[in-house]
Amino acid sequence: MALDARIRELGSRHQSLEQAIQDEMRRPYADELRLKELKRQKLRLKEQIETLSDQLH
């Protein structure tokens, strides 16, 4: 199903953003603006995943 593939793709991007957030937080002087933007992007992806998952059921 195309919807399943889209959910997996978004999940992969969500994981990549989580890794980027963790990497940024490990830096001695984390860029707070970058962290905020990464977290915002991650939240948008989570919402998209939830919306698509609801459509499957």
QUIURGI-V123542 format. One line per field, one symbol per residue. phi: phi as a letter, one per 40 degrees, with the letter a starting at -180 (. if undefined). psi: psi as a letter, one per 20 degrees, with the letter a starting at -180 (. if undefined). Layout:
BEGIN
phi: ???
psi: ???
END
This chain:
BEGIN
phi: .ccccccccccccccccccccccccccdbcccccdccccccccdcdccccccccccb
psi: qhggggggghhghghghgghggghhiqhmqohgggggghgggggggggggghhhhh.
END
